[in-house]
């Protein structure tokens, strides 16, 4: 249902979706990050080309203060897509794929910690329903926002962190450190 809404409803979500889209478009058009400390005016033509809303070209993109990892990730995919609407839909689908990857990561984590998969444990199923499978989370995932990547990276971080206690391999500590840095650089909410 949420995947279908991503394809059919091209209206921007009130949760800063237009600003997230513009940040990613800015990256793959210029291959530069917004300069912090300067007023970063967004490209209204990029935002208006998707759903034909009237966005003021003098709007300051407040999302420019966010870490760049999510937007760089989107820009790598978006640079190959020439149509703005197709790019916008692809970005939404990438968010839903990150949700699926997060679910797989959480399932691996519960299997590692408790020896049970989500399909074997009622407690694990309840936790999944209350978190990643909640309608609020899935609605947010069907729209552009960097919190979806934060959730994915955090699930991978937890999995690697708990595995580091089991096998005590040095590379896991480096991986946990790298994931922590990526989380920090994904969003200020991390």
N, C-alpha and C positions, 0 to 999 in steps of 0.2 A: 504494500500500500504506500509506504514512504518512498520507495523507488519510483513508483508510478507518479506520485505527486511531484517528485523532482523533475520529471520529464514534462508533465502537463502544466503545472502551475509555475510560470516563469516570473511571477511577481516577486520582488525582493522581500525577503523576510525583514520584519522590523528589527531583528537582532543584528544589525550592522552588516548585513550580507552585501549590500552594494559597496561598502567600504572595503570589505575583504576581497571582493572581486576586482575592484579598481587597483588595489595594492598588487595583486598577482599580475594583472594586465600591465601595470607600470613596470614590473620586473622583467617580463618577457619582451616588452617593447623597447626598454632602454638598457636592460641588464645592469641597472644600478639600483642601490637601495635608496629609500628616501633619506634625506640628510636630516638627522636629528638636530633640533634646535632651530631649524628654519621652518617656516610655514610651508607645509607640503600641500599644495592645491591639487586636487585630483582632476583627472581627465574626464570631464563630463561626457564626452562623446563615447568613450568606452562603456561607461555605465548606462547611458541612455540608449545605446545600440541594442541592448538585450531586450528590455521590456518597454522601451519607449516612454519611460517616465520623464518627468521634467526635473532634472537635477541641476542645481545652480553650479556653474563652472567655477565659482569662487569659494566653493566649500573646502574647508580644511579636512583632510582625511585623518581623523583621530586614530585610526588603526595603524598609522605609520610608526607609532611608538612600540608596536608589537615586535617580538623577535622574528627574524626572517625565515626560519627553517620551513615552516608550513608554506609560506608564499614562494620560496625557492622551489620546493617540491612541486607545487602547482605550476609554476612557470616552466619547469622542465617538460611537463606534459602539454601545457597550453601553447608553447611556442610552435608546436607542430600543427596546431589547429588554426586555420585562418578565419573561420566564421565565429564571431563573438558569441552568438547564441549557442552554437555547438560547443564552444569552449566552456561557457557557463554551465551547460548541462553536464559536460565531462567532469568539471570540478565538483559538481554535486555528487556524481556517481563515484568519484574518488573518495569522497567523504563516507559514502555507504560501504565502500570496500574496506576502508579503514575500520569501520564498525565491525565488519565480519572478521577482519584480522584480529581485532581486539577481543572478540568473543573466542576465537581459537586460542589466543594467548591466555585468557582467563581460564579456559578449560584445561590447558596444559598446566597452569599454575595450580589449580585445584587437584589435578591428578598427581602432580609432584608433591604437594603438601599432604593431601589426605588419601592418596591412592585411589581416588574416585573421580570419574568424569562427570560432567553435568548430567548425562543421561542416567547415571547410576545413583545419584544422590539428590534427595528432595531438598536438602539445605542448599546445595549448589544451584539447583534450578531456581529456588526462591531468590537467592542472591542475584542471579542473572536477570530474573524478571524485575527485581527492584532497581537494578542498575542499568545495565547495557540494553535490556529489552524493554525498558519503560518507554511509553509513548513520547514523553518529553525529550528524552535522550535521542530517540529515533527521529523526532521532528528536527531537532538541532543538527543531527547528523545528515539529514536530507537537505540541509542548507549549508552554505559556506561559512565556516568558522574554524579558527585554529584550535579550539578546545577538543575537537575530534582527534587531532593528531596528538594532543597532550594525553588524552586517554589511552591511545594506542601505545605511545612511548612509555607511559607509566605502567601499563600491563606488561610490556617487555622488560622494563626495569625490575619490577617485582619478581618476575619469573627468573631472571638472571641473578638477582640478589639472593633468592632462596636456594637456587642451584649452587651458588658459591659456598654455601654452608655444607652442602652435601659432598661436593667433589673437591673443594678447596684448590681449584686451578687458578693460577695467576691471571690468565687472560680474562677470567670472569670479572675480576676486580677492575681491570681496565675497561671492560665492556660496561660495567655498572657506572663507572666514572664518565665514560663517553655518553651514555644514555642520560645521565643527570645533566650534563652540559647541553645536550640536544633539547631536553625538556625545558631548561632555562631559556634557551634561544628560540623556543617555539612560541611562547607567549608569556606575558608578564603575569598571567594568572597561574602559571606553573609554579 
